[in-house]
Amino acid sequence: MDIRKVSSKARVTLPKEFADKFVCVEKIGEGFIQIKSGEFMPVSERMFHTDEYKKRLDRFDRWLDNHVPEESDPEKICERLTK
C-alpha cells in the first residue's frame, strides 16, 4: 500500500508506471476511487468498433476484391447527371 496526500486542488501524483498513459478514475463509493490504466476511445469513434461495423467493412473488402478501381472521367459523369 502506498499513502499519498491529495492537494488542495484535488490532485494526487501517481506512480511513474502511469506516466504518459490514459487512466480511468472511477468513484466506487464514498471516499473510494479506482484508477485503471488502459486505452480509451472517444464516444464518437465507438461505432467503428462494433460487430455490425466490422461486418460492414468485411462486406466492403469483399466488394473491393471484385471491383478493380479505374480512372473516372469527370466530364462523362457531369454529362450523365445533366441528362
C-alpha positions in Angstrom: 0.0 0.0 0.0 1.2 3.5 -0.8 -0.2 6.5 1.0 -0.3 9.8 -0.8 -1.6 13.3 0.1 -4.2 14.9 -2.1 -3.5 18.6 -2.7 -6.0 21.4 -2.0 -6.9 21.3 -5.7 -7.7 17.6 -5.5 -4.6 16.5 -7.3 -2.6 13.4 -6.5 0.7 12.1 -8.0 0.6 8.6 -9.4 3.5 6.2 -9.5 5.8 6.5 -12.6 4.4 3.4 -14.2 1.3 5.5 -15.1 3.4 8.2 -16.8 2.1 9.1 -20.3 -0.8 6.7 -20.1 -4.5 7.3 -20.1 -6.2 6.4 -16.9 -9.9 5.9 -15.9 -10.7 7.3 -12.5 -13.9 5.9 -11.1 -15.6 6.8 -7.9 -16.7 3.4 -6.5 -18.0 4.6 -3.1 -17.9 7.4 -0.6 -14.2 8.0 -0.1 -13.1 5.4 -2.6 -11.8 5.7 -6.1 -10.4 3.2 -8.5 -7.7 4.1 -11.1 -7.3 1.8 -14.2 -4.8 2.4 -17.0 -5.9 1.4 -20.4 -6.7 2.6 -23.9 -9.8 4.7 -24.3 -11.7 5.8 -27.4 -13.8 8.9 -27.9 -17.6 8.3 -27.9 -17.7 9.5 -31.5 -15.5 6.6 -32.5 -17.2 3.7 -30.6 -19.4 2.9 -33.6 -16.3 1.8 -35.6 -15.6 -1.0 -33.0 -19.0 -2.7 -33.1 -19.6 -6.1 -34.7 -22.0 -4.5 -37.1 -19.4 -2.1 -38.4 -16.8 -4.8 -38.7 -19.2 -6.9 -40.8 -19.8 -3.8 -43.0 -16.0 -3.4 -43.5 -15.8 -7.1 -44.4 -18.5 -6.7 -47.0 -16.7 -3.7 -48.4 -13.4 -5.6 -48.6 -15.1 -8.5 -50.4 -16.7 -6.0 -52.8 -13.4 -4.3 -53.4 -11.8 -7.7 -54.3 -14.2 -8.0 -57.2 -14.2 -4.4 -58.4 -10.9 -3.1 -59.6 -10.6 0.7 -59.2 -10.4 2.6 -62.5 -9.8 6.1 -63.5 -13.0 8.2 -63.8 -13.9 10.8 -66.4 -15.4 13.9 -64.7 -16.9 15.2 -67.9 -18.8 12.0 -68.6 -20.1 12.0 -65.1 -21.3 15.5 -65.5 -23.0 14.7 -68.8 -24.9 11.8 -67.2 -26.0 14.0 -64.3 -27.3 16.7 -66.5 -29.4 14.4 -68.8 
